[in-house]
Amino acid sequence: MNDVLIAYAPYVSLIIGALVSLATFVESKRKTQHDELHDLYDEIKADNDRLRKENDELKKELDKKNED
């Protein structure tokens, strides 16, 4: 029995190493996609804030012109 375990140990360790590498790769890919989506969300949020501010300024300018 020990001879069989010793004979197949390199193959078993290779399979385990491959599974760990695959799991690491999949998690890294998921994390990268999550980070890219988060960056895109932050960019859109900043654009929305800028546009709201610009819209408020234009409304104030329009109201000021209408008062005159």
PDB file of N, CA, C and O in Angstrom, chain B, residues numbered from 101:
ATOM      1  N   MET B 101       0.827  -1.204   0.000  1.00  0.00           N
ATOM      2  CA  MET B 101       0.000   0.000   0.000  1.00  0.00           C
ATOM      3  C   MET B 101       0.862   1.255   0.000  1.00  0.00           C
ATOM      4  O   MET B 101       0.573   2.211  -0.720  1.00  0.00           O
ATOM      5  N   ASN B 102       1.921   1.255   0.805  1.00  0.00           N
ATOM      6  CA  ASN B 102       2.803   2.409   0.850  1.00  0.00           C
ATOM      7  C   ASN B 102       3.484   2.644  -0.488  1.00  0.00           C
ATOM      8  O   ASN B 102       3.709   3.788  -0.885  1.00  0.00           O
ATOM      9  N   ASP B 103       3.809   1.573  -1.174  1.00  0.00           N
ATOM     10  CA  ASP B 103       4.474   1.707  -2.467  1.00  0.00           C
ATOM     11  C   ASP B 103       3.546   2.400  -3.480  1.00  0.00           C
ATOM     12  O   ASP B 103       3.999   3.193  -4.305  1.00  0.00           O
ATOM     13  N   VAL B 104       2.273   2.097  -3.406  1.00  0.00           N
ATOM     14  CA  VAL B 104       1.309   2.714  -4.314  1.00  0.00           C
ATOM     15  C   VAL B 104       1.193   4.206  -4.016  1.00  0.00           C
ATOM     16  O   VAL B 104       1.188   5.027  -4.933  1.00  0.00           O
ATOM     17  N   LEU B 105       1.099   4.556  -2.729  1.00  0.00           N
ATOM     18  CA  LEU B 105       1.012   5.965  -2.342  1.00  0.00           C
ATOM     19  C   LEU B 105       2.254   6.738  -2.779  1.00  0.00           C
ATOM     20  O   LEU B 105       2.153   7.855  -3.284  1.00  0.00           O
ATOM     21  N   ILE B 106       3.394   6.149  -2.584  1.00  0.00           N
ATOM     22  CA  ILE B 106       4.649   6.801  -2.972  1.00  0.00           C
ATOM     23  C   ILE B 106       4.727   6.930  -4.495  1.00  0.00           C
ATOM     24  O   ILE B 106       5.215   7.936  -5.009  1.00  0.00           O
ATOM     25  N   ALA B 107       4.257   5.934  -5.197  1.00  0.00           N
ATOM     26  CA  ALA B 107       4.319   5.962  -6.659  1.00  0.00           C
ATOM     27  C   ALA B 107       3.401   7.043  -7.238  1.00  0.00           C
ATOM     28  O   ALA B 107       3.748   7.683  -8.231  1.00  0.00           O
ATOM     29  N   TYR B 108       2.239   7.248  -6.627  1.00  0.00           N
ATOM     30  CA  TYR B 108       1.276   8.218  -7.162  1.00  0.00           C
ATOM     31  C   TYR B 108       1.341   9.594  -6.499  1.00  0.00           C
ATOM     32  O   TYR B 108       0.611  10.501  -6.899  1.00  0.00           O
ATOM     33  N   ALA B 109       2.184   9.761  -5.512  1.00  0.00           N
ATOM     34  CA  ALA B 109       2.284  11.034  -4.794  1.00  0.00           C
ATOM     35  C   ALA B 109       2.602  12.214  -5.726  1.00  0.00           C
ATOM     36  O   ALA B 109       1.972  13.262  -5.584  1.00  0.00           O
ATOM     37  N   PRO B 110       3.541  12.097  -6.667  1.00  0.00           N
ATOM     38  CA  PRO B 110       3.810  13.247  -7.547  1.00  0.00           C
ATOM     39  C   PRO B 110       2.603  13.633  -8.403  1.00  0.00           C
ATOM     40  O   PRO B 110       2.368  14.815  -8.655  1.00  0.00           O
ATOM     41  N   TYR B 111       1.848  12.643  -8.845  1.00  0.00           N
ATOM     42  CA  TYR B 111       0.679  12.929  -9.673  1.00  0.00           C
ATOM     43  C   TYR B 111      -0.428  13.589  -8.855  1.00  0.00           C
ATOM     44  O   TYR B 111      -1.092  14.517  -9.317  1.00  0.00           O
ATOM     45  N   VAL B 112      -0.612  13.098  -7.646  1.00  0.00           N
ATOM     46  CA  VAL B 112      -1.623  13.674  -6.767  1.00  0.00           C
ATOM     47  C   VAL B 112      -1.260  15.117  -6.424  1.00  0.00           C
ATOM     48  O   VAL B 112      -2.118  16.000  -6.439  1.00  0.00           O
ATOM     49  N   SER B 113       0.006  15.350  -6.118  1.00  0.00           N
ATOM     50  CA  SER B 113       0.425  16.713  -5.785  1.00  0.00           C
ATOM     51  C   SER B 113       0.296  17.636  -7.000  1.00  0.00           C
ATOM     52  O   SER B 113      -0.022  18.816  -6.846  1.00  0.00           O
ATOM     53  N   LEU B 114       0.533  17.124  -8.179  1.00  0.00           N
ATOM     54  CA  LEU B 114       0.371  17.914  -9.401  1.00  0.00           C
ATOM     55  C   LEU B 114      -1.096  18.298  -9.601  1.00  0.00           C
ATOM     56  O   LEU B 114      -1.397  19.439  -9.950  1.00  0.00           O
ATOM     57  N   ILE B 115      -1.988  17.365  -9.386  1.00  0.00           N
ATOM     58  CA  ILE B 115      -3.421  17.632  -9.533  1.00  0.00           C
ATOM     59  C   ILE B 115      -3.883  18.653  -8.492  1.00  0.00           C
ATOM     60  O   ILE B 115      -4.625  19.578  -8.821  1.00  0.00           O
ATOM     61  N   ILE B 116      -3.454  18.493  -7.255  1.00  0.00           N
ATOM     62  CA  ILE B 116      -3.831  19.443  -6.201  1.00  0.00           C
ATOM     63  C   ILE B 116      -3.284  20.827  -6.512  1.00  0.00           C
ATOM     64  O   ILE B 116      -3.988  21.824  -6.352  1.00  0.00           O
ATOM     65  N   GLY B 117      -2.038  20.894  -6.953  1.00  0.00           N
ATOM     66  CA  GLY B 117      -1.438  22.181  -7.325  1.00  0.00           C
ATOM     67  C   GLY B 117      -2.181  22.842  -8.470  1.00  0.00           C
ATOM     68  O   GLY B 117      -2.370  24.059  -8.466  1.00  0.00           O
ATOM     69  N   ALA B 118      -2.603  22.062  -9.445  1.00  0.00           N
ATOM     70  CA  ALA B 118      -3.356  22.599 -10.579  1.00  0.00           C
ATOM     71  C   ALA B 118      -4.712  23.134 -10.124  1.00  0.00           C
ATOM     72  O   ALA B 118      -5.154  24.185 -10.588  1.00  0.00           O
ATOM     73  N   LEU B 119      -5.368  22.418  -9.222  1.00  0.00           N
ATOM     74  CA  LEU B 119      -6.672  22.878  -8.708  1.00  0.00           C
ATOM     75  C   LEU B 119      -6.529  24.180  -7.918  1.00  0.00           C
ATOM     76  O   LEU B 119      -7.364  25.076  -8.042  1.00  0.00           O
ATOM     77  N   VAL B 120      -5.483  24.286  -7.113  1.00  0.00           N
ATOM     78  CA  VAL B 120      -5.244  25.521  -6.358  1.00  0.00           C
ATOM     79  C   VAL B 120      -4.937  26.672  -7.313  1.00  0.00           C
ATOM     80  O   VAL B 120      -5.426  27.785  -7.124  1.00  0.00           O
ATOM     81  N   SER B 121      -4.140  26.408  -8.322  1.00  0.00           N
ATOM     82  CA  SER B 121      -3.824  27.450  -9.312  1.00  0.00           C
ATOM     83  C   SER B 121      -5.069  27.899 -10.056  1.00  0.00           C
ATOM     84  O   SER B 121      -5.261  29.094 -10.278  1.00  0.00           O
ATOM     85  N   LEU B 122      -5.905  26.967 -10.440  1.00  0.00           N
ATOM     86  CA  LEU B 122      -7.144  27.296 -11.132  1.00  0.00           C
ATOM     87  C   LEU B 122      -8.057  28.144 -10.246  1.00  0.00           C
ATOM     88  O   LEU B 122      -8.618  29.141 -10.700  1.00  0.00           O
ATOM     89  N   ALA B 123      -8.201  27.748  -8.990  1.00  0.00           N
ATOM     90  CA  ALA B 123      -9.043  28.508  -8.060  1.00  0.00           C
ATOM     91  C   ALA B 123      -8.498  29.914  -7.857  1.00  0.00           C
ATOM     92  O   ALA B 123      -9.270  30.870  -7.790  1.00  0.00           O
ATOM     93  N   THR B 124      -7.191  30.053  -7.759  1.00  0.00           N
ATOM     94  CA  THR B 124      -6.559  31.365  -7.605  1.00  0.00           C
ATOM     95  C   THR B 124      -6.797  32.219  -8.839  1.00  0.00           C
ATOM     96  O   THR B 124      -7.101  33.406  -8.722  1.00  0.00           O
ATOM     97  N   PHE B 125      -6.662  31.628 -10.018  1.00  0.00           N
ATOM     98  CA  PHE B 125      -6.877  32.363 -11.266  1.00  0.00           C
ATOM     99  C   PHE B 125      -8.316  32.853 -11.373  1.00  0.00           C
ATOM    100  O   PHE B 125      -8.554  34.007 -11.731  1.00  0.00           O
ATOM    101  N   VAL B 126      -9.269  31.992 -11.066  1.00  0.00           N
ATOM    102  CA  VAL B 126     -10.690  32.358 -11.157  1.00  0.00           C
ATOM    103  C   VAL B 126     -11.007  33.487 -10.179  1.00  0.00           C
ATOM    104  O   VAL B 126     -11.715  34.430 -10.533  1.00  0.00           O
ATOM    105  N   GLU B 127     -10.496  33.401  -8.967  1.00  0.00           N
ATOM    106  CA  GLU B 127     -10.744  34.444  -7.957  1.00  0.00           C
ATOM    107  C   GLU B 127     -10.093  35.763  -8.379  1.00  0.00           C
ATOM    108  O   GLU B 127     -10.682  36.829  -8.200  1.00  0.00           O
ATOM    109  N   SER B 128      -8.899  35.697  -8.929  1.00  0.00           N
ATOM    110  CA  SER B 128      -8.209  36.904  -9.390  1.00  0.00           C
ATOM    111  C   SER B 128      -8.992  37.575 -10.516  1.00  0.00           C
ATOM    112  O   SER B 128      -9.127  38.798 -10.541  1.00  0.00           O
ATOM    113  N   LYS B 129      -9.501  36.779 -11.436  1.00  0.00           N
ATOM    114  CA  LYS B 129     -10.287  37.310 -12.545  1.00  0.00           C
ATOM    115  C   LYS B 129     -11.574  37.961 -12.030  1.00  0.00           C
ATOM    116  O   LYS B 129     -11.963  39.028 -12.505  1.00  0.00           O
ATOM    117  N   ARG B 130     -12.232  37.321 -11.058  1.00  0.00           N
ATOM    118  CA  ARG B 130     -13.452  37.875 -10.479  1.00  0.00           C
ATOM    119  C   ARG B 130     -13.157  39.190  -9.762  1.00  0.00           C
ATOM    120  O   ARG B 130     -13.919  40.150  -9.877  1.00  0.00           O
ATOM    121  N   LYS B 131     -12.055  39.230  -9.027  1.00  0.00           N
ATOM    122  CA  LYS B 131     -11.671  40.432  -8.276  1.00  0.00           C
ATOM    123  C   LYS B 131     -11.356  41.570  -9.239  1.00  0.00           C
ATOM    124  O   LYS B 131     -11.739  42.712  -8.987  1.00  0.00           O
ATOM    125  N   THR B 132     -10.666  41.278 -10.334  1.00  0.00           N
ATOM    126  CA  THR B 132     -10.333  42.300 -11.314  1.00  0.00           C
ATOM    127  C   THR B 132     -11.604  42.869 -11.934  1.00  0.00           C
ATOM    128  O   THR B 132     -11.726  44.084 -12.092  1.00  0.00           O
ATOM    129  N   GLN B 133     -12.542  42.011 -12.281  1.00  0.00           N
ATOM    130  CA  GLN B 133     -13.797  42.469 -12.869  1.00  0.00           C
ATOM    131  C   GLN B 133     -14.563  43.323 -11.854  1.00  0.00           C
ATOM    132  O   GLN B 133     -15.152  44.341 -12.218  1.00  0.00           O
ATOM    133  N   HIS B 134     -14.557  42.916 -10.605  1.00  0.00           N
ATOM    134  CA  HIS B 134     -15.236  43.683  -9.562  1.00  0.00           C
ATOM    135  C   HIS B 134     -14.603  45.065  -9.415  1.00  0.00           C
ATOM    136  O   HIS B 134     -15.311  46.065  -9.296  1.00  0.00           O
ATOM    137  N   ASP B 135     -13.267  45.121  -9.424  1.00  0.00           N
ATOM    138  CA  ASP B 135     -12.573  46.403  -9.296  1.00  0.00           C
ATOM    139  C   ASP B 135     -12.869  47.313 -10.482  1.00  0.00           C
ATOM    140  O   ASP B 135     -13.048  48.518 -10.309  1.00  0.00           O
ATOM    141  N   GLU B 136     -12.921  46.745 -11.687  1.00  0.00           N
ATOM    142  CA  GLU B 136     -13.226  47.546 -12.871  1.00  0.00           C
ATOM    143  C   GLU B 136     -14.646  48.107 -12.801  1.00  0.00           C
ATOM    144  O   GLU B 136     -14.874  49.264 -13.155  1.00  0.00           O
ATOM    145  N   LEU B 137     -15.594  47.297 -12.351  1.00  0.00           N
ATOM    146  CA  LEU B 137     -16.967  47.765 -12.221  1.00  0.00           C
ATOM    147  C   LEU B 137     -17.078  48.848 -11.147  1.00  0.00           C
ATOM    148  O   LEU B 137     -17.825  49.812 -11.308  1.00  0.00           O
ATOM    149  N   HIS B 138     -16.341  48.687 -10.064  1.00  0.00           N
ATOM    150  CA  HIS B 138     -16.355  49.680  -9.002  1.00  0.00           C
ATOM    151  C   HIS B 138     -15.760  51.002  -9.498  1.00  0.00           C
ATOM    152  O   HIS B 138     -16.286  52.070  -9.186  1.00  0.00           O
ATOM    153  N   ASP B 139     -14.681  50.936 -10.258  1.00  0.00           N
ATOM    154  CA  ASP B 139     -14.088  52.144 -10.832  1.00  0.00           C
ATOM    155  C   ASP B 139     -15.057  52.834 -11.787  1.00  0.00           C
ATOM    156  O   ASP B 139     -15.165  54.060 -11.790  1.00  0.00           O
ATOM    157  N   LEU B 140     -15.757  52.048 -12.592  1.00  0.00           N
ATOM    158  CA  LEU B 140     -16.735  52.611 -13.516  1.00  0.00           C
ATOM    159  C   LEU B 140     -17.876  53.273 -12.750  1.00  0.00           C
ATOM    160  O   LEU B 140     -18.343  54.347 -13.130  1.00  0.00           O
ATOM    161  N   TYR B 141     -18.320  52.638 -11.678  1.00  0.00           N
ATOM    162  CA  TYR B 141     -19.377  53.217 -10.837  1.00  0.00           C
ATOM    163  C   TYR B 141     -18.914  54.549 -10.243  1.00  0.00           C
ATOM    164  O   TYR B 141     -19.672  55.519 -10.242  1.00  0.00           O
ATOM    165  N   ASP B 142     -17.685  54.608  -9.741  1.00  0.00           N
ATOM    166  CA  ASP B 142     -17.158  55.852  -9.176  1.00  0.00           C
ATOM    167  C   ASP B 142     -17.084  56.951 -10.231  1.00  0.00           C
ATOM    168  O   ASP B 142     -17.383  58.110  -9.945  1.00  0.00           O
ATOM    169  N   GLU B 143     -16.688  56.590 -11.449  1.00  0.00           N
ATOM    170  CA  GLU B 143     -16.592  57.568 -12.531  1.00  0.00           C
ATOM    171  C   GLU B 143     -17.980  58.111 -12.896  1.00  0.00           C
ATOM    172  O   GLU B 143     -18.148  59.314 -13.094  1.00  0.00           O
ATOM    173  N   ILE B 144     -18.950  57.233 -12.981  1.00  0.00           N
ATOM    174  CA  ILE B 144     -20.315  57.654 -13.311  1.00  0.00           C
ATOM    175  C   ILE B 144     -20.892  58.517 -12.194  1.00  0.00           C
ATOM    176  O   ILE B 144     -21.579  59.504 -12.458  1.00  0.00           O
ATOM    177  N   LYS B 145     -20.616  58.147 -10.961  1.00  0.00           N
ATOM    178  CA  LYS B 145     -21.105  58.928  -9.822  1.00  0.00           C
ATOM    179  C   LYS B 145     -20.502  60.335  -9.846  1.00  0.00           C
ATOM    180  O   LYS B 145     -21.206  61.312  -9.593  1.00  0.00           O
ATOM    181  N   ALA B 146     -19.212  60.443 -10.147  1.00  0.00           N
ATOM    182  CA  ALA B 146     -18.563  61.753 -10.218  1.00  0.00           C
ATOM    183  C   ALA B 146     -19.162  62.586 -11.352  1.00  0.00           C
ATOM    184  O   ALA B 146     -19.388  63.784 -11.183  1.00  0.00           O
ATOM    185  N   ASP B 147     -19.422  61.968 -12.502  1.00  0.00           N
ATOM    186  CA  ASP B 147     -20.035  62.682 -13.619  1.00  0.00           C
ATOM    187  C   ASP B 147     -21.438  63.160 -13.256  1.00  0.00           C
ATOM    188  O   ASP B 147     -21.815  64.283 -13.591  1.00  0.00           O
ATOM    189  N   ASN B 148     -22.208  62.321 -12.578  1.00  0.00           N
ATOM    190  CA  ASN B 148     -23.558  62.709 -12.163  1.00  0.00           C
ATOM    191  C   ASN B 148     -23.515  63.881 -11.187  1.00  0.00           C
ATOM    192  O   ASN B 148     -24.318  64.808 -11.293  1.00  0.00           O
ATOM    193  N   ASP B 149     -22.584  63.845 -10.241  1.00  0.00           N
ATOM    194  CA  ASP B 149     -22.451  64.953  -9.291  1.00  0.00           C
ATOM    195  C   ASP B 149     -22.086  66.247 -10.010  1.00  0.00           C
ATOM    196  O   ASP B 149     -22.627  67.310  -9.704  1.00  0.00           O
ATOM    197  N   ARG B 150     -21.162  66.150 -10.970  1.00  0.00           N
ATOM    198  CA  ARG B 150     -20.755  67.329 -11.731  1.00  0.00           C
ATOM    199  C   ARG B 150     -21.932  67.879 -12.539  1.00  0.00           C
ATOM    200  O   ARG B 150     -22.143  69.091 -12.586  1.00  0.00           O
ATOM    201  N   LEU B 151     -22.687  66.999 -13.165  1.00  0.00           N
ATOM    202  CA  LEU B 151     -23.827  67.441 -13.965  1.00  0.00           C
ATOM    203  C   LEU B 151     -24.933  68.039 -13.096  1.00  0.00           C
ATOM    204  O   LEU B 151     -25.584  68.999 -13.509  1.00  0.00           O
ATOM    205  N   ARG B 152     -25.153  67.499 -11.923  1.00  0.00           N
ATOM    206  CA  ARG B 152     -26.155  68.074 -11.009  1.00  0.00           C
ATOM    207  C   ARG B 152     -25.755  69.478 -10.580  1.00  0.00           C
ATOM    208  O   ARG B 152     -26.578  70.393 -10.536  1.00  0.00           O
ATOM    209  N   LYS B 153     -24.477  69.626 -10.268  1.00  0.00           N
ATOM    210  CA  LYS B 153     -23.973  70.948  -9.863  1.00  0.00           C
ATOM    211  C   LYS B 153     -24.119  71.944 -11.014  1.00  0.00           C
ATOM    212  O   LYS B 153     -24.572  73.072 -10.817  1.00  0.00           O
ATOM    213  N   GLU B 154     -23.737  71.521 -12.202  1.00  0.00           N
ATOM    214  CA  GLU B 154     -23.864  72.383 -13.377  1.00  0.00           C
ATOM    215  C   GLU B 154     -25.330  72.725 -13.640  1.00  0.00           C
ATOM    216  O   GLU B 154     -25.649  73.859 -13.996  1.00  0.00           O
ATOM    217  N   ASN B 155     -26.215  71.756 -13.468  1.00  0.00           N
ATOM    218  CA  ASN B 155     -27.642  71.974 -13.666  1.00  0.00           C
ATOM    219  C   ASN B 155     -28.178  72.992 -12.652  1.00  0.00           C
ATOM    220  O   ASN B 155     -28.959  73.874 -13.012  1.00  0.00           O
ATOM    221  N   ASP B 156     -27.763  72.871 -11.396  1.00  0.00           N
ATOM    222  CA  ASP B 156     -28.193  73.826 -10.372  1.00  0.00           C
ATOM    223  C   ASP B 156     -27.710  75.241 -10.690  1.00  0.00           C
ATOM    224  O   ASP B 156     -28.445  76.212 -10.508  1.00  0.00           O
ATOM    225  N   GLU B 157     -26.486  75.345 -11.160  1.00  0.00           N
ATOM    226  CA  GLU B 157     -25.951  76.670 -11.514  1.00  0.00           C
ATOM    227  C   GLU B 157     -26.730  77.279 -12.679  1.00  0.00           C
ATOM    228  O   GLU B 157     -27.023  78.475 -12.681  1.00  0.00           O
ATOM    229  N   LEU B 158     -27.058  76.454 -13.660  1.00  0.00           N
ATOM    230  CA  LEU B 158     -27.821  76.955 -14.804  1.00  0.00           C
ATOM    231  C   LEU B 158     -29.235  77.354 -14.398  1.00  0.00           C
ATOM    232  O   LEU B 158     -29.772  78.337 -14.910  1.00  0.00           O
ATOM    233  N   LYS B 159     -29.840  76.604 -13.487  1.00  0.00           N
ATOM    234  CA  LYS B 159     -31.173  76.962 -12.990  1.00  0.00           C
ATOM    235  C   LYS B 159     -31.135  78.300 -12.260  1.00  0.00           C
ATOM    236  O   LYS B 159     -32.016  79.140 -12.445  1.00  0.00           O
ATOM    237  N   LYS B 160     -30.111  78.495 -11.431  1.00  0.00           N
ATOM    238  CA  LYS B 160     -29.973  79.765 -10.711  1.00  0.00           C
ATOM    239  C   LYS B 160     -29.771  80.908 -11.689  1.00  0.00           C
ATOM    240  O   LYS B 160     -30.348  81.982 -11.520  1.00  0.00           O
ATOM    241  N   GLU B 161     -28.960  80.687 -12.703  1.00  0.00           N
ATOM    242  CA  GLU B 161     -28.722  81.714 -13.720  1.00  0.00           C
ATOM    243  C   GLU B 161     -30.023  82.041 -14.465  1.00  0.00           C
ATOM    244  O   GLU B 161     -30.310  83.210 -14.723  1.00  0.00           O
ATOM    245  N   LEU B 162     -30.794  81.032 -14.805  1.00  0.00           N
ATOM    246  CA  LEU B 162     -32.058  81.224 -15.507  1.00  0.00           C
ATOM    247  C   LEU B 162     -33.065  81.963 -14.616  1.00  0.00           C
ATOM    248  O   LEU B 162     -33.767  82.860 -15.081  1.00  0.00           O
ATOM    249  N   ASP B 163     -33.130  81.587 -13.349  1.00  0.00           N
ATOM    250  CA  ASP B 163     -34.025  82.265 -12.424  1.00  0.00           C
ATOM    251  C   ASP B 163     -33.608  83.730 -12.255  1.00  0.00           C
ATOM    252  O   ASP B 163     -34.457  84.616 -12.159  1.00  0.00           O
ATOM    253  N   LYS B 164     -32.325  83.969 -12.222  1.00  0.00           N
ATOM    254  CA  LYS B 164     -31.839  85.341 -12.082  1.00  0.00           C
ATOM    255  C   LYS B 164     -32.221  86.164 -13.296  1.00  0.00           C
ATOM    256  O   LYS B 164     -32.597  87.327 -13.154  1.00  0.00           O
ATOM    257  N   LYS B 165     -32.136  85.588 -14.487  1.00  0.00           N
ATOM    258  CA  LYS B 165     -32.527  86.305 -15.720  1.00  0.00           C
ATOM    259  C   LYS B 165     -34.031  86.560 -15.740  1.00  0.00           C
ATOM    260  O   LYS B 165     -34.475  87.614 -16.196  1.00  0.00           O
ATOM    261  N   ASN B 166     -34.813  85.610 -15.252  1.00  0.00           N
ATOM    262  CA  ASN B 166     -36.266  85.773 -15.236  1.00  0.00           C
ATOM    263  C   ASN B 166     -36.718  86.838 -14.236  1.00  0.00           C
ATOM    264  O   ASN B 166     -37.750  87.477 -14.442  1.00  0.00           O
ATOM    265  N   GLU B 167     -35.957  87.035 -13.156  1.00  0.00           N
ATOM    266  CA  GLU B 167     -36.289  88.057 -12.179  1.00  0.00           C
ATOM    267  C   GLU B 167     -36.069  89.458 -12.747  1.00  0.00           C
ATOM    268  O   GLU B 167     -36.775  90.397 -12.379  1.00  0.00           O
ATOM    269  N   ASP B 168     -35.107  89.597 -13.626  1.00  0.00           N
ATOM    270  CA  ASP B 168     -34.797  90.921 -14.196  1.00  0.00           C
ATOM    271  C   ASP B 168     -35.764  91.334 -15.228  1.00  0.00           C
ATOM    272  O   ASP B 168     -35.635  92.419 -15.796  1.00  0.00           O
TER     273      ASP B 168
END
